[in-house]
Amino acid sequence: MANVTVIGAQWGDEGKGKIVDWLASRADAVVRFQGGHNAGHTLVVGNQTYKLSLLPSGIVRGTLSIIGNGVVLDPWHFRDEVAKLTGQGVAITPDNLQIADNCSLILPFHRDLDGLREDVSEFKIGTTRRGIGPAYEDKVGRRAIRVCDLAHLDDLDPQIDRLCAHHDALRAGFDQPPIDRKRLKDDLTEIAPHILPFAKPVWHTLNQVKSDRKRFLFEGAQGMLLDVDHGTYPFVTSSNTVGGAASAGSGLGPAATGYVLGIVKAYTTRVGAGPFPTELEDEIGQKLGERGHEFGTVTGRKRRCGWFDAVLVRKAAAVSGISGIALTKLDVLDGFEQLRICVGYRLGDKTIDYFPSHAAEQAAVEPIYEDFDGWSESTEGARRWADLPAQAIKYIQRVQELIECPVALVSTSPEREDTILVTDPFSD
């Protein structure tokens, strides 16, 4: 059966939560494969709004939901998010939610280090201060505490020694006391019962599901332009957000990742610091932010807004092997007399059709725009291609020409069913 991998094709906040939820009704398992609880997904189902940041979006539908090994897991946040959703009537049990037992944990001193670094540096990355980066550093440094370690706390002292040897030196540099080892051990002992019932060798679960020829939906976090290798480095997240990460972060071979669906806003937004060629620091940018309710689900930070950048999305499509895009928030553009699409850049005396890798050049590029007539009719709630204004259809068609990738879905509101299906990602 066909599988689908959903990734953000901009700087995150593209509306992945709704699209994953919409697709989850036809999937047998939904898998988060990277990131942590710095990824905010908002689902609107009828009169109920669910805000997720760690749990896979499929959990709201009761679909088997899996947190893969590529995720870094804050166990205290996990406990609290489960409690919050349970209070909203979502049934969460080890039967419909599993955590990879080889997931690395985010611990309290990771959050401390994240904030300390951001506070003292004049060079702000724009981190969410949730400990994601330091946790990935410990994973790569082979000193992480993992989910499976919670079942063997009596054997954990050598690993805690390795952690403390590294972190105590860092903390001393920030004039902070050493890690309280007893408190750490006590905290892990207290949280373990909230995590271990969900801990499984999920690679084994997924391969069993695969052998039954059932459908997977792989759910990415953040966006491809925040990828640690291919994004706007160093203003990036600490993991690979491209479609190829679905395999390594879940325990399934690359052939299982299937159709790659890139989620793309009809305009562009970014949270935090970093280059943003089409950013609008004027009334139009303000209008986009207000109409699009552009505030971060996780942090509440106001998002920067600008015109659609076809150059960046074209790169995302190429690097991630995107099969088709889901264009979201088209309704936010309703009523604009004129729209603009970035089709290239000026860099000094050169014209280029790609985004450069060096941070100074990324900050220096100037967008080359193609102007486009807007539309006065409403697209909000449209569920058929025929319901869209002719000029909106022309805009969509021009977008797919410029990014060299077809539009598979169009989302016209946060509501689950307000979606126009052009191409079925789950078709065999």
Secondary structure, 3 states (H helix, E strand, C coil): CCCEEEEECCCCCCCHHHHHHHHHCCCCEEEECCECCCCCEEEEECCEEEEECCCCHHHHHCCEEEECCCEEECHHHHHHHHHHHHHCCCCCCCCCEEEECCCEECCHHHHHHHHHHHHHCCCCCCCCCCCHHHHHHHHHCCCCCEHHHHHCHHHCHHHHHHHHHHHHHHHHHCCCCCCCHHHHHHHHHHHHHHHHHHEECHHHHHHHHHHCCCCEEEECCCCHHHCCCCCCCCCCCCCCCCCCHHHHCCCCCHHHHCEEEEEEECCEEECCCCCCCCECCCHHHHHHHHHCCCECCCCCCECEEECEEHHHHHHHHHHHCCCEEEEECHHHHCCCCEEEEEEEEEECCEEECCCCCCHHHHHHCEEEEEEEECCCCCCCCCCCHHHCCHHHHHHHHHHHHHHCCCEEEEECCCECCCEEECCCCCCC
